[in-house]
C-alpha cells in the first residue's frame, strides 16, 4: 500500500485563503499572512470590507434560495477556509435535509474541511471534493456521487474566479457546471472588479509575492457569466447592495465586488 503523504503547508509564503481569513477577522493564518494582509490594507483599506461583506452576501443568497425557493442542494466551488456561517450551516438551519458539497484543491483548505465541514443536522449531508475548478468535468462527475442532478442545485463561485487563468477559462468553467445541472437550478457568483485602482494594485502586489494571481475584471465581463439565466432581484449589483436589509442600505457603499443570483430556465 502506498504511503499517504500529508500535504505540505507553506508558512513562509502568503496564502490567499489565510489572508482572506485574516481580513474577515478569523484566526486561521500565520504571521506571514498578517504581514501581507496589513500591507494589502495599506494599499486598499476597502479590502477588509469586501471580505466581511462577501460572507454577508453568501448568507443572504443561500438563505434566500433555501427559504424562498426550497433549494436543498448546494455545490460550493472554491470554498476557501471555513469561517463563520458557512454554506451548510446556513442551508441546514433552514432545511435540515440540505446537501452541500464543497470543492477546493488547496491542502490547507482540505485539512480544515476534514475537521470542520460536517453536517449540522442528522438529515443533512456535508462533504467536500478535492478538485481544481479548472477541471469542471471532474467536479461534476464527483458531485454526482452526492447530489441528485435531477433536482435543482445551487452552484456557487464566491470570489474565486479571479484565479481563472484566462477569461475564456472562467466562462468555460461556469458554463460547464451550470450546463450540467437541471432547469430550476441557480448560479450564485460574485467576483472582484477593476473599478478601484487601489484594489487592482493590491492584486498585482499579491501576485508579486508568489501567490496565485487574482485578476480583477470589468463589471461587464462578470455580468456576462449570467447570460442565459434569469436574474433574481435586484439583479447584478455590488454584493453590499444585494438584498441587504433596509437598515444596511446606505451604511455600506458599493465596493469593487459585483455579483448576482441567476436561475437556469
N, C-alpha and C positions, 0 to 999 in steps of 0.2 A: 504494500500500500504506500502510495506516495505521501510524503510529508505535506501537511497543510501549513503553508508559511503565513505568519502573521504579517499583514500589510505594514510597510514602513511608513510611519507618520513623521514627516519632517517638521521639526520645531525651529529650524534655522531659516526658513523661507516663509514669508507671509502667505496666508491661505485665505482665499476669498470667503469661504463659508465661516471661518473663525472670525475674520474681521467683521463680517456682517453680524455675527452673533455679538461681538463687542459693541457695535453701533446700536444694536437692539436692546442692550443692557443685560445681555446674558453673561455667563461665566465660563463658557467653553472656548477659551482662547489662551494663547501663550503670550509672553512678553513681546515677541517679535510682531505679533498681530496687533497688540495695543499700540506699539510704536507706529506701525503702518496705518492703523486706524486714526491715531491722533494726527498724523501727517495728512491724511485724507481730509479730516475735519478742518485743518488749517487752510486747505485749498478750497473746499466746498462744505461749509457748515451745514448745508441743507441735507447732506447725506444721512445724518442720523435720523432726520425727519422721514426721509424716504424709507429707511429700514423699518422704523416703527409703523409708518403708515402702510407699508406693504403687508404687514401682518393684519392690520385692521381691514384692509381690502379683502384678504383671504377669509377672515372671519365673516364679513358681510356677504361675500359672494357664495361661500359654501353654505352659510346659514340660509340665505335666500333660496338657493336651489333645493336644499333639503326641506325647508319649511313650506315654501310656496309651490314647488314643482314636484315634490316627492322623490327627488333623486336620492338613490341609495347606493350608488357605485361611483367611486372616485379613483382616477388614475393620475397621481400627482408626480409629474416628471421633473427631475432636478430638484429633489426635496430640500437639500441643504440640511444644516444641523437642526435637530429637534429643539424647539424652544418652548414657547407657551402657546396654548390654544392651537395645536397642530390640527391638520385636516381631519384626522379620525376623531379627535376629541370634539370638534365642532359638529361633525356629521352624526356621530353616535349619541351625542347629547340630545339630538332632535329625533333621529330614527335609530333605535337601538340595534337594528339589524344591518346597519350600513356596512358596506365592504369597501375598504380603502387599500389601494396598492401604491406604495411609494417606489420611486425609481431614482437611483443615483449610482455612480460608479466610483465615488470618492472613498478611499479607505477609511478616512476619519468619520465621514457621514455614516458609512455602513456599520462601523464599530458602535457608534451611538444608537443607530437604528435597532441593532440587535438588543440593546439594553432597554431602550425607552419606547420604541414604537410598538406598543401592544394594545390590543383592544380594551376599551373601557367598559364594554358590556359583554355578557356571555353570548348574546346572539350575534354580535358583530364579528367581522374579520378584519384584521390589520396585518399586512405583510409588506415585504419590500423585495425589489428585484435589483440585482447587481447588473446594471447595463448602462451603456453610453447613449445619450439621446441622439447621437449621430447615427445610431442603428435602430431606427424606429420599428423596422420589421421584427427585430428580435424582441423589442419591448412588447409589441402587440402579441407575438406568439407566447411569451411568458405570461402576460396578463390574462390570456385566455384560460390559463390554469386556475385562475381565482375568480375572475369576473365573468358574468354572463353577457356575452356580446349580442344577445337577442333582446336585451333590455337596455334602457338609456344609461349612458356613462358620462360623467363629467370629466373631461380631460383638462389637466392643469399644467400650465407653464408659467411659473411665478418668478419673473425677473431673472430667468436663466438663459433665454435665447440670445442675449448679447454675446454669449460664449460660442454661438454657432460660428463655424469657420467662415462662412460666406452668407450673404442674404439668400442666395438660392438654396443653400443648405437649410436655412431657417424655414423657408417656405416648404421645402420637401419634408422636413421633419414633422411639422404641424399637419400638413395635408395628408401624410401617410397615416398618422394616428387617427385624425378626425375622419378620414376616409374609411377606416376600419370599424368605427362604432356606428350603431344604428341610428335611424331617424329618431328625433326626440332627445338626442344626446346634446351635450353642451361643451363649449370651449371656454375656460376661464384663463385669461392670459393678460399679463402686463409686462412691460419691459422699459428699460431706461432710454430716454430720448436725448437728442443732441441740442435741445433748446438752450441749455445752460452751458456756457463755455467753461465755467468752473467745474461742472460735472465731467465734461469731455476731458479736461486736463487731468482730473483725478483718475479717470480710467486709463489715460495714457501713462501717467506716473506709475500706476499699479502694474501695467504691462512691463514697465522698465525694471520692476523688482524681480522679474522672473515668473510672476504669476500668470495664469491662463488669461489671455487677452479677453476683455469685455468691450464690445463695440456698441456705443450708443448710436441709435439710428433715428432718422427723421420720423415724425409722427405718422406721415403718410405711409411709410413702409410698414410700420406696426399695424396701422389701421387695415392695411391690405390683407393681413393674416386672416381677418374675419370675412373676407369676400365670400359670398355664397351662404353666409349664416345670417340668421335673424337676430339682431342685437336686442338684448334686454335693456329696457330703460334704466339709466339715462343714456345709453349708447356708449360710444368711445369717448373717454374723458380722462382727466388726471385721476389717479387712484384715490386721491384725497376727496374727490367730489362724487365718487360712485356710491350712490345710496347712503351717503353719510347722514347721520341724524341731524335734525333741524338745529340742534344746539352746537353741532360740529361745523356746519357750513359757515364759512367766513372765518372761523378760528384757525383753520389750516388752509393756506393758499395753494393753488395748483403748483405742482412740482414737476420735475423732469422725469416723470414716470407715468406712462399712459397705458390704458388697457380697457378691457370690456369683458362682457359675458355674452356669448352668442349661441343660439340654438340651431342645431342641424335640422333642416326641414325634412 
